[in-house]
Amino acid sequence: MFPNLNAELARKGLCLKELSTITGIKYDSLKNKASGNTEFKRSEMLKIKKEVFPGKSLDYLFQTEEDVG
């Protein structure tokens, strides 16, 4: 659902479980959000950006496959 987020996680060698631990977002919740079943809260997106990807923009990280084309 979020190809850029997935690619950046892979570049850092992180999985969703590790992202959950780093950010404090519950794993099941994060899994549902990453797959597009539920929406990320803005505060969660900011936390992921700040704590894991400070050099990346929110627009880039949370661009969906639909946004691309």
C-alpha positions as YAML, in Angstrom:
chain: A
units: angstrom
residues:
- id: 1
  name: MET
  ca: [0.00, 0.00, 0.00]
- id: 2
  name: PHE
  ca: [2.89, 2.38, 0.80]
- id: 3
  name: PRO
  ca: [5.71, 1.36, -1.56]
- id: 4
  name: ASN
  ca: [8.11, 4.12, -0.48]
- id: 5
  name: LEU
  ca: [7.68, 3.34, 3.21]
- id: 6
  name: ASN
  ca: [8.23, -0.35, 2.51]
- id: 7
  name: ALA
  ca: [11.33, 0.40, 0.42]
- id: 8
  name: GLU
  ca: [12.82, 2.65, 3.09]
- id: 9
  name: LEU
  ca: [12.15, 0.06, 5.80]
- id: 10
  name: ALA
  ca: [13.93, -2.53, 3.65]
- id: 11
  name: ARG
  ca: [16.90, -0.19, 3.09]
- id: 12
  name: LYS
  ca: [17.26, 0.15, 6.86]
- id: 13
  name: GLY
  ca: [16.76, -3.59, 7.35]
- id: 14
  name: LEU
  ca: [13.65, -3.06, 9.47]
- id: 15
  name: CYS
  ca: [10.39, -4.99, 9.57]
- id: 16
  name: LEU
  ca: [7.02, -3.78, 10.83]
- id: 17
  name: LYS
  ca: [7.58, -5.49, 14.19]
- id: 18
  name: GLU
  ca: [10.78, -3.49, 14.69]
- id: 19
  name: LEU
  ca: [9.06, -0.30, 13.52]
- id: 20
  name: SER
  ca: [6.37, -1.01, 16.10]
- id: 21
  name: THR
  ca: [8.97, -1.32, 18.85]
- id: 22
  name: ILE
  ca: [10.78, 1.86, 17.82]
- id: 23
  name: THR
  ca: [7.64, 4.00, 17.53]
- id: 24
  name: GLY
  ca: [5.45, 2.47, 20.21]
- id: 25
  name: ILE
  ca: [2.63, 1.88, 17.72]
- id: 26
  name: LYS
  ca: [0.98, -1.48, 18.40]
- id: 27
  name: TYR
  ca: [2.10, -4.11, 15.89]
- id: 28
  name: ASP
  ca: [-1.39, -5.25, 14.87]
- id: 29
  name: SER
  ca: [-2.46, -1.64, 14.39]
- id: 30
  name: LEU
  ca: [0.66, -0.87, 12.36]
- id: 31
  name: LYS
  ca: [0.15, -3.95, 10.21]
- id: 32
  name: ASN
  ca: [-3.45, -2.93, 9.42]
- id: 33
  name: LYS
  ca: [-2.38, 0.61, 8.59]
- id: 34
  name: ALA
  ca: [0.55, -0.43, 6.42]
- id: 35
  name: SER
  ca: [-1.72, -2.71, 4.40]
- id: 36
  name: GLY
  ca: [-4.33, 0.02, 3.94]
- id: 37
  name: ASN
  ca: [-7.07, -1.58, 6.04]
- id: 38
  name: THR
  ca: [-7.13, 1.42, 8.38]
- id: 39
  name: GLU
  ca: [-5.66, 4.91, 8.09]
- id: 40
  name: PHE
  ca: [-2.54, 6.22, 9.78]
- id: 41
  name: LYS
  ca: [-3.13, 9.05, 12.22]
- id: 42
  name: ARG
  ca: [-1.09, 12.15, 11.42]
- id: 43
  name: SER
  ca: [0.66, 11.80, 14.79]
- id: 44
  name: GLU
  ca: [1.73, 8.26, 13.86]
- id: 45
  name: MET
  ca: [3.08, 9.38, 10.50]
- id: 46
  name: LEU
  ca: [5.03, 12.18, 12.18]
- id: 47
  name: LYS
  ca: [6.42, 9.77, 14.78]
- id: 48
  name: ILE
  ca: [7.62, 7.34, 12.07]
- id: 49
  name: LYS
  ca: [9.22, 10.18, 10.12]
- id: 50
  name: LYS
  ca: [10.87, 11.78, 13.16]
- id: 51
  name: GLU
  ca: [12.17, 8.61, 14.80]
- id: 52
  name: VAL
  ca: [13.08, 6.50, 11.77]
- id: 53
  name: PHE
  ca: [13.23, 8.61, 8.60]
- id: 54
  name: PRO
  ca: [14.03, 12.21, 9.56]
- id: 55
  name: GLY
  ca: [15.45, 12.98, 6.11]
- id: 56
  name: LYS
  ca: [12.34, 11.88, 4.21]
- id: 57
  name: SER
  ca: [9.13, 13.83, 3.65]
- id: 58
  name: LEU
  ca: [5.71, 12.65, 4.78]
- id: 59
  name: ASP
  ca: [4.45, 12.96, 1.21]
- id: 60
  name: TYR
  ca: [7.20, 10.61, 0.02]
- id: 61
  name: LEU
  ca: [6.93, 8.06, 2.83]
- id: 62
  name: PHE
  ca: [3.15, 7.80, 2.77]
- id: 63
  name: GLN
  ca: [2.58, 8.02, -0.97]
- id: 64
  name: THR
  ca: [0.16, 5.25, -1.92]
- id: 65
  name: GLU
  ca: [0.17, 3.09, -5.00]
- id: 66
  name: GLU
  ca: [-2.94, 4.99, -6.16]
- id: 67
  name: ASP
  ca: [-1.06, 8.31, -5.86]
- id: 68
  name: VAL
  ca: [1.62, 7.04, -8.24]
- id: 69
  name: GLY
  ca: [-0.61, 6.26, -11.11]
...
